[in-house]
Amino acid sequence: MKKLGFEDESFRTAPQSLWATRMRTETMLGIAPKVEEAGFTKVCVTSAAAFETAVMYLYEDPWERLRLLRRAMPKTPLNFFIRSRNLMGWKMLPNDVIELFLKCIQRMGIQWVEVFDGLNDLSMIEWHFGVAKKLGLQRTGHISCTESPVHTDEYFAAKARELVRLGVDVVNLSDPCGAMIPERVRSLVIAVRQALNGKAKLGFFAHDCTGVADDCYIEAMQHGVDILKTVSLPLAHGYSLPATIDMLSHAQQIGRKVRVDEQRIKEIDDYFFWAAYEEKKPIGKRVQFDPVKYKKYVVHQIPGGMMSNLENQLLELKLLHKLPEVLAEAGRVRQELGYPVMVTPYSQLVGVQAVFNVVEGERYRTVPEELKLYVRGAYGKPAAPIDPNALDRILAGGDKEPIDPSENFSEPLVSKVRAEQGSSLSDEDLLLTIFNTRETMEKFYQNKKTIESHPVVRTPLAFLIKELATRHEIKTVNIQKGSFKIGPNFLKQS
C-alpha cells in the first residue's frame, strides 16, 4: 500500500483544544529540533486563534514565533491554518488584506496554507487559493464534516471536486465535533477519493469528543487516505486529536508504510508530558464512547468549549436544570438555520439563541444582531436553506434585505490603514493593526515579552534530578538502565 504521511498538530490544534491556545513560543522551540527530525509530512504551526491569543493573552509577537520556528525547523514544511474571510476575529476582510497576509506568511517561510470556511461556502475562499498559487504556496482545501440530513457523501464529494477545480494540492476532511462514527467515515472517504480521481491527495482528521476518533482514523487509513493529522500523546484525545504514536502503531498493523521516526515521536511525547507538568496544563484523557449520549449529542453537536459556557450561563441564572431542554432546543435551532457545522461562530449563534428561546419561554423573542446578519447571508451560504418560519421571526420588524458578503471584497483597505498609521509600519505590524482594536494593540505593546530564541530545555533525566532535589522526604535514589545501576552505595564508594 502507498505511504501514509503524518501532519503534526501539537503546536496548533492540541493547545487550542486542551490548553485554551496558551502554549508559549519557548515551549514550542524547546522541542522543535526533535519535531524536525521526526519525519512529518508537514507541521501545522499556527492559526488565527493562535495569533489572537499570542497578542491578547501571551503578549508574544506571533510573527516572531513564525520566524523562530522556521529557524528551528528549516527542512520541515510548515502549514498555516486560515479561517475564511476573517483571517483573525470575525470581521470580513477584503482581497488586499488577504493578499498581503499571504505574502507575509510566505516571507516567514511558510510553504503550506490550509484554508477553510465554516459553512463550506467555497466562494468565500476562492480568492485565497488564487493568490496562494501565484505566490508559490502549496494549498490544502479544508472541508468541515458533520452529521445532518443534507451533509451526504455526495455533498462532500461535490465540495471536493470544486476544490480540485480551485487547484488545491490536498483536500482535508475534518470532523471538528467528533460527530462521525467509523461506518460513516468509510463511506465518506470512499466517495471523496472517487471524486478526487487522483488529482489531489486526501487528508483526514477528527476530534475525539465522543471517543471514536481512533476507530475513524483506522477506517480512513484502511480506505486510502494519504495524510493524517495527529498530536503528541499528552496532548491527545478529549477535544483534541488522536496521538501520533497510537496511529503509527495502527498503520503498521494494517500494512501502511509510514515516514515517521518512532523513537523521535516517543521523545516528543516525553517532552510534552514534562511541559504540561511544568506549566500546570492538563493532559488529554480518553473519552469512553457512550451510544446513548452520542445519540443525543449528534442532534445538537455543541462543542466542549461552548458546552461549558452554556452550563455557566444557566448556573448563573439558577436554571442549570434546564440544560437538557436547551440542548434539545439547540438541535432544533441548528436545523432551522440550515444545519451549520458547529464551529465558531456558528456554535455560539446556535447555543446563545437556544438559551434565549428556553429562558424567555418564547422562540426568537430576543435575537442577537449576529444571528440576523447570518440569516441574511453575511457569513455565506449554509448547506440548507433557512427555515422560512424561523427567518420571519428572526427578522421581524427589521431589515430583511439579503446581504451579499462579496460586495465589498474588492474595496481597498490596506492603503487606507497605511495612510492612517504611517509608512514606517511594517507589513506585519500593519496587519496586526487591522486584525486588532487600538486598545488591544496598546496593551500588547505595553506588555510585550521577549521570546527566548534558544530556550534552555532540560533533558527528562536532568529535570527528574532537579525535581527529586526539591523532595525533602526522599532519602535515597536508585537509578537503573539495563544492567547499569547507580545507588547510594555506589555514590558512597565514589
VMD Tcl script that draws the C-alpha trace (Angstrom):
set ca {
  {0.00 0.00 0.00}
  {1.10 3.61 -0.57}
  {2.96 5.51 2.13}
  {0.97 7.30 4.80}
  {2.05 10.78 5.83}
  {1.52 12.40 9.21}
  {0.99 16.11 9.82}
  {1.78 17.19 13.37}
  {-0.74 19.46 15.10}
  {0.93 19.62 18.54}
  {1.63 23.35 18.13}
  {-1.84 24.30 16.81}
  {-4.90 22.09 17.32}
  {-3.65 20.44 20.51}
  {-3.11 23.58 22.61}
  {-6.23 25.14 21.11}
  {-8.26 22.10 22.18}
  {-6.76 21.43 25.62}
  {-4.77 24.49 26.76}
  {-7.05 27.33 25.58}
  {-4.35 28.05 22.93}
  {-1.96 29.09 25.72}
  {1.19 27.34 24.52}
  {4.17 29.67 24.73}
  {6.61 30.01 21.84}
  {9.51 28.95 24.07}
  {7.69 25.69 24.80}
  {7.42 25.05 21.06}
  {11.05 25.95 20.43}
  {12.19 23.55 23.13}
  {11.05 20.52 21.11}
  {11.13 21.91 17.55}
  {14.51 20.29 16.68}
  {13.11 16.85 17.54}
  {9.95 17.58 15.55}
  {12.25 18.47 12.66}
  {13.84 15.02 12.89}
  {10.57 13.07 13.24}
  {9.76 12.85 9.53}
  {6.39 14.58 9.47}
  {4.95 15.35 6.04}
  {4.34 18.84 7.40}
  {3.81 20.62 10.70}
  {0.92 23.00 11.35}
  {2.47 25.75 13.44}
  {-0.26 28.33 13.91}
  {-3.74 29.64 13.11}
  {-5.95 32.66 13.59}
  {-6.80 31.62 17.14}
  {-3.10 31.22 17.99}
  {-2.30 34.67 16.55}
  {-5.09 36.24 18.59}
  {-4.04 34.52 21.81}
  {-0.38 35.42 21.34}
  {-1.28 39.11 21.07}
  {-4.11 39.33 23.61}
  {-3.00 36.98 26.39}
  {0.61 35.82 25.99}
  {1.90 39.21 24.77}
  {4.15 37.45 22.27}
  {4.75 38.63 18.73}
  {3.11 35.91 16.58}
  {5.26 36.89 13.61}
  {8.41 36.37 15.68}
  {7.05 32.96 16.64}
  {6.91 32.01 12.96}
  {10.44 33.29 12.33}
  {11.87 31.30 15.20}
  {10.01 28.10 14.38}
  {11.17 28.36 10.78}
  {14.75 28.74 12.01}
  {14.37 25.75 14.36}
  {12.81 23.54 11.64}
  {14.49 24.64 8.40}
  {13.73 21.45 6.45}
  {10.18 20.70 7.59}
  {7.25 22.03 5.51}
  {5.25 24.37 7.75}
  {1.49 24.90 7.48}
  {-0.69 27.91 8.43}
  {-4.36 27.18 9.19}
  {-6.50 30.03 7.80}
  {-10.09 30.87 8.72}
  {-12.04 32.01 5.66}
  {-12.50 35.73 5.01}
  {-11.98 36.64 8.64}
  {-8.36 35.56 9.00}
  {-8.45 36.90 12.57}
  {-11.54 37.89 14.54}
  {-14.90 37.92 12.75}
  {-14.74 40.95 10.51}
  {-14.93 40.06 6.81}
  {-11.72 41.28 5.19}
  {-11.21 42.42 1.58}
  {-8.93 40.93 -1.05}
  {-5.96 43.25 -0.48}
  {-5.69 42.27 3.20}
  {-5.76 38.57 2.36}
  {-3.12 39.04 -0.34}
  {-0.80 40.98 1.99}
  {-1.30 38.39 4.71}
  {-0.35 35.53 2.39}
  {2.72 37.45 1.20}
  {3.80 37.96 4.81}
  {3.48 34.34 5.86}
  {5.36 33.28 2.74}
  {8.20 35.63 3.72}
  {8.23 33.95 7.13}
  {8.99 30.62 5.45}
  {5.52 29.08 5.46}
  {5.12 26.70 2.49}
  {1.56 25.46 3.04}
  {-1.74 27.19 3.66}
  {-4.83 25.28 4.75}
  {-7.98 27.33 4.20}
  {-11.45 26.58 5.48}
  {-14.85 28.18 5.59}
  {-17.11 27.13 8.46}
  {-20.13 26.85 6.15}
  {-18.12 25.11 3.41}
  {-19.02 28.04 1.16}
  {-16.06 27.81 -1.19}
  {-16.88 31.12 -2.88}
  {-15.65 32.76 0.33}
  {-12.16 31.29 -0.01}
  {-11.61 31.03 -3.76}
  {-9.53 34.22 -3.72}
  {-7.13 32.74 -1.15}
  {-6.24 29.80 -3.38}
  {-5.65 32.01 -6.42}
  {-3.27 34.31 -4.53}
  {-1.52 31.37 -2.84}
  {-0.89 29.72 -6.20}
  {0.53 32.96 -7.59}
  {2.90 33.17 -4.61}
  {4.03 29.56 -4.99}
  {2.39 28.36 -1.77}
  {1.06 24.82 -1.62}
  {-2.62 24.66 -0.85}
  {-4.90 22.48 1.26}
  {-8.65 22.80 0.90}
  {-10.42 22.02 4.14}
  {-13.93 20.52 4.26}
  {-15.70 20.66 7.63}
  {-17.74 17.49 8.06}
  {-20.80 16.99 10.22}
  {-23.89 14.83 10.53}
  {-27.19 16.12 9.17}
  {-29.75 15.12 6.52}
  {-28.12 17.46 3.99}
  {-24.46 16.59 4.66}
  {-24.42 13.49 2.47}
  {-21.49 11.75 0.82}
  {-22.43 13.42 -2.46}
  {-22.48 16.85 -0.78}
  {-18.89 16.37 0.39}
  {-17.81 14.77 -2.91}
  {-19.13 17.84 -4.75}
  {-17.12 20.10 -2.44}
  {-14.01 18.02 -3.12}
  {-14.48 18.31 -6.90}
  {-14.86 22.06 -6.54}
  {-11.64 22.28 -4.51}
  {-9.84 20.36 -7.27}
  {-11.15 22.94 -9.73}
  {-9.66 25.63 -7.49}
  {-6.27 23.95 -7.77}
  {-5.62 22.58 -4.28}
  {-2.87 20.05 -3.65}
  {-4.64 18.32 -0.74}
  {-8.26 18.00 0.35}
  {-8.67 17.57 4.09}
  {-11.79 16.03 5.58}
  {-12.26 17.34 9.11}
  {-14.69 16.27 11.82}
  {-14.35 19.15 14.32}
  {-17.14 17.95 16.64}
  {-16.42 14.23 16.66}
  {-19.87 13.63 15.18}
  {-18.98 10.86 12.74}
  {-18.71 7.16 13.50}
  {-16.37 4.73 11.68}
  {-19.01 3.41 9.27}
  {-19.77 6.95 8.18}
  {-16.08 7.71 7.68}
  {-15.74 4.63 5.50}
  {-18.42 5.67 3.02}
  {-17.28 9.30 3.09}
  {-13.63 8.54 2.34}
  {-14.57 6.17 -0.49}
  {-16.89 8.77 -2.07}
  {-14.41 11.65 -1.80}
  {-11.50 9.57 -3.09}
  {-13.54 8.73 -6.17}
  {-14.40 12.40 -6.61}
  {-10.73 13.45 -6.41}
  {-9.76 10.84 -9.02}
  {-6.09 11.16 -8.11}
  {-5.99 14.92 -8.81}
  {-5.29 15.84 -5.18}
  {-4.17 13.97 -2.07}
  {-6.71 13.18 0.63}
  {-6.20 14.01 4.31}
  {-8.32 13.28 7.35}
  {-8.63 14.32 10.97}
  {-11.28 14.14 13.67}
  {-11.55 15.43 17.20}
  {-12.07 12.76 19.83}
  {-15.05 14.41 21.59}
  {-17.19 11.25 21.51}
  {-14.40 8.69 21.89}
  {-14.42 7.14 18.40}
  {-11.74 9.19 16.62}
  {-9.14 6.40 16.80}
  {-11.52 3.98 15.08}
  {-12.41 6.64 12.50}
  {-8.70 7.11 11.74}
  {-8.27 3.37 11.25}
  {-11.15 3.34 8.76}
  {-9.63 6.30 6.94}
  {-6.24 4.54 6.77}
  {-7.75 1.31 5.50}
  {-9.55 3.13 2.70}
  {-6.59 5.02 1.34}
  {-6.20 8.48 2.86}
  {-2.76 9.93 2.21}
  {-2.27 12.11 5.30}
  {-3.47 12.05 8.91}
  {-3.28 14.94 11.35}
  {-2.18 13.78 14.81}
  {-0.71 15.20 18.02}
  {1.70 14.26 20.76}
  {0.33 11.70 23.24}
  {-0.10 14.01 26.28}
  {-1.92 16.49 24.04}
  {-4.25 13.89 22.51}
  {-7.87 12.83 22.99}
  {-10.75 14.65 24.64}
  {-11.44 17.68 22.46}
  {-8.09 17.13 20.70}
  {-6.96 14.63 18.04}
  {-5.63 11.06 18.32}
  {-1.99 10.52 19.25}
  {0.70 10.05 16.62}
  {2.25 7.10 18.47}
  {-1.07 5.23 18.51}
  {-1.85 5.88 14.85}
  {1.67 4.87 13.89}
  {1.10 1.50 15.55}
  {-2.27 1.02 13.84}
  {-0.81 1.96 10.46}
  {1.93 -0.63 10.83}
  {-0.60 -3.30 11.85}
  {-2.70 -2.80 8.73}
  {0.34 -2.69 6.45}
  {0.56 1.02 5.68}
  {4.11 2.25 5.17}
  {4.92 5.31 7.24}
  {7.53 8.05 7.14}
  {7.68 8.84 10.85}
  {10.56 8.02 13.24}
  {9.00 6.20 16.21}
  {11.89 6.98 18.56}
  {11.60 10.70 17.89}
  {7.84 10.52 18.48}
  {8.46 8.99 21.92}
  {10.95 11.75 22.73}
  {8.42 14.39 21.70}
  {5.81 12.72 23.92}
  {8.21 12.74 26.88}
  {8.88 16.42 26.35}
  {5.21 17.42 26.30}
  {4.50 15.37 29.44}
  {7.22 17.45 31.10}
  {5.92 20.72 29.58}
  {2.38 20.03 30.80}
  {3.68 19.31 34.29}
  {5.94 22.36 34.49}
  {3.31 24.75 33.07}
  {0.49 23.19 35.10}
  {-1.51 22.37 31.98}
  {-3.94 19.44 31.61}
  {-3.12 16.20 29.85}
  {-5.65 14.83 27.39}
  {-7.86 12.00 28.58}
  {-9.57 9.34 26.52}
  {-13.34 9.56 26.20}
  {-15.37 6.37 26.53}
  {-17.89 6.06 23.72}
  {-21.45 6.02 25.05}
  {-24.06 5.23 22.35}
  {-26.88 6.77 24.40}
  {-25.01 10.04 24.95}
  {-23.85 10.03 21.34}
  {-27.41 9.79 20.05}
  {-28.31 12.94 21.99}
  {-25.06 14.75 21.18}
  {-25.24 14.28 17.42}
  {-28.53 16.22 17.35}
  {-27.05 19.48 18.69}
  {-23.26 18.89 18.34}
  {-22.45 21.69 20.81}
  {-18.64 21.50 21.19}
  {-16.90 21.30 24.55}
  {-15.93 24.94 24.94}
  {-19.43 26.14 24.09}
  {-20.97 23.50 26.37}
  {-19.08 24.84 29.38}
  {-20.23 28.37 28.51}
  {-23.85 27.21 28.34}
  {-23.56 25.48 31.70}
  {-22.05 28.59 33.31}
  {-24.76 30.85 31.87}
  {-27.53 28.61 33.14}
  {-25.82 28.22 36.52}
  {-25.69 32.00 36.96}
  {-29.41 32.15 36.10}
  {-30.08 29.26 38.53}
  {-31.51 27.32 35.60}
  {-28.91 24.57 35.19}
  {-31.73 22.02 35.41}
  {-32.91 23.32 32.03}
  {-29.70 22.24 30.24}
  {-31.34 19.18 28.59}
  {-34.13 21.43 27.30}
  {-31.57 23.94 25.98}
  {-29.64 21.20 24.17}
  {-32.80 19.87 22.57}
  {-33.69 23.41 21.50}
  {-30.17 23.87 20.11}
  {-30.77 20.90 17.82}
  {-33.99 22.50 16.61}
  {-32.36 25.91 16.08}
  {-29.48 24.29 14.20}
  {-31.94 22.61 11.86}
  {-33.79 25.89 11.24}
  {-30.51 27.69 10.49}
  {-29.57 25.28 7.69}
  {-27.51 22.76 9.70}
  {-24.31 24.82 10.12}
  {-21.20 22.91 11.15}
  {-20.86 23.61 14.87}
  {-17.63 25.56 14.82}
  {-17.02 29.18 15.83}
  {-19.08 31.35 15.40}
  {-21.96 29.08 14.43}
  {-21.91 27.03 17.62}
  {-22.19 30.30 19.56}
  {-25.05 31.58 17.39}
  {-27.00 28.36 17.86}
  {-26.23 27.94 21.56}
  {-26.99 31.50 22.59}
  {-30.28 31.52 20.66}
  {-31.29 28.22 22.25}
  {-30.73 29.72 25.72}
  {-32.85 32.78 24.86}
  {-35.64 30.59 23.48}
  {-35.82 28.39 26.57}
  {-35.27 31.02 29.27}
  {-37.75 33.50 27.79}
  {-40.33 30.85 27.00}
  {-40.87 32.26 23.51}
  {-38.86 31.25 20.48}
  {-36.87 34.08 18.81}
  {-38.31 36.75 21.07}
  {-34.76 38.05 21.55}
  {-32.34 37.64 18.65}
  {-28.66 38.76 18.67}
  {-27.62 41.04 15.81}
  {-25.04 38.49 14.65}
  {-27.76 35.92 14.03}
  {-29.76 38.44 11.99}
  {-26.69 39.01 9.84}
  {-26.18 35.27 9.46}
  {-29.69 34.57 8.15}
  {-29.39 37.49 5.74}
  {-26.30 35.87 4.23}
  {-23.45 37.94 5.69}
  {-21.43 34.86 6.63}
  {-22.02 32.99 3.38}
  {-24.40 30.28 2.22}
  {-25.33 27.44 4.61}
  {-25.74 23.85 3.46}
  {-29.55 24.05 3.59}
  {-31.99 26.97 3.26}
  {-33.03 28.84 6.40}
  {-36.44 27.69 7.64}
  {-38.96 30.31 6.37}
  {-40.90 30.50 9.64}
  {-37.73 30.95 11.68}
  {-36.50 33.53 9.18}
  {-39.67 35.59 9.61}
  {-39.34 35.54 13.39}
  {-35.63 36.34 13.40}
  {-36.02 39.35 11.09}
  {-39.40 40.54 12.40}
  {-39.53 44.33 12.38}
  {-36.02 44.70 10.97}
  {-34.08 44.81 7.73}
  {-34.84 41.73 5.65}
  {-32.74 42.51 2.58}
  {-30.27 39.71 1.73}
  {-26.59 40.54 2.18}
  {-24.04 39.64 -0.47}
  {-20.77 39.32 1.51}
  {-18.69 39.63 -1.66}
  {-19.88 43.17 -2.44}
  {-17.01 44.80 -0.54}
  {-14.25 42.27 -1.20}
  {-12.61 44.46 -3.86}
  {-12.60 47.66 -1.80}
  {-9.05 48.60 -0.71}
  {-8.30 48.63 3.00}
  {-4.51 48.23 3.24}
  {-3.73 51.62 1.66}
  {-6.33 53.30 3.86}
  {-4.89 51.90 7.09}
  {-1.33 52.63 5.98}
  {-2.25 56.25 5.34}
  {-3.66 56.44 8.87}
  {-0.77 54.61 10.57}
  {2.20 55.95 8.61}
  {4.57 54.40 6.11}
  {7.13 53.32 8.74}
  {4.89 50.49 9.97}
  {5.96 47.07 8.70}
  {3.52 44.94 6.72}
  {3.30 42.52 9.65}
  {2.53 45.21 12.23}
  {0.08 46.81 9.81}
  {-1.83 43.53 9.66}
  {-1.89 43.25 13.45}
  {-3.38 46.75 13.49}
  {-6.10 45.65 11.06}
  {-6.84 42.47 13.00}
  {-6.99 44.01 16.48}
  {-8.50 47.02 18.20}
  {-6.39 50.00 19.20}
  {-6.84 49.11 22.87}
  {-5.66 45.56 22.25}
  {-2.53 46.74 20.44}
  {-1.70 49.35 23.08}
  {-1.92 46.71 25.77}
  {0.15 44.32 23.65}
  {3.00 46.81 23.14}
  {2.95 47.76 26.83}
  {3.29 44.13 27.94}
  {5.17 42.62 25.00}
  {7.58 39.88 26.08}
  {10.92 38.98 24.60}
  {10.92 35.44 23.27}
  {14.00 33.44 24.17}
  {15.16 32.19 20.79}
  {17.36 29.47 22.33}
  {15.44 28.30 25.39}
  {17.27 26.17 27.93}
  {15.47 22.84 27.83}
  {16.48 20.20 30.34}
  {16.50 16.57 29.36}
  {13.95 14.39 31.17}
  {16.73 12.94 33.37}
  {18.08 16.38 34.30}
  {14.56 17.56 35.10}
  {13.97 14.43 37.21}
  {17.13 15.02 39.23}
  {16.22 18.67 39.82}
  {12.70 17.69 40.88}
  {13.98 14.98 43.25}
  {16.28 17.55 44.86}
  {13.21 19.51 45.97}
  {11.56 16.47 47.58}
  {13.00 16.51 51.10}
  {11.05 13.40 52.07}
  {13.15 11.30 49.64}
  {16.28 9.97 51.35}
  {17.79 7.67 48.70}
  {17.63 7.32 44.92}
  {18.34 4.27 42.77}
  {18.82 4.67 39.03}
  {18.93 1.68 36.70}
  {19.07 1.29 32.93}
  {19.56 -2.28 31.78}
  {22.49 -3.73 33.76}
  {23.79 -0.27 34.64}
  {22.88 0.79 38.18}
  {23.56 3.82 40.36}
  {22.50 3.80 44.01}
  {23.54 5.14 47.37}
  {26.32 2.53 47.84}
  {27.88 3.49 44.52}
  {27.76 7.15 45.46}
  {29.42 6.43 48.82}
  {32.19 4.45 47.12}
  {32.72 7.28 44.67}
}
mol new
graphics top color blue
foreach p $ca { graphics top sphere $p radius 0.5 }
foreach p [lrange $ca 0 end-1] q [lrange $ca 1 end] { graphics top cylinder $p $q radius 0.2 }
display resetview
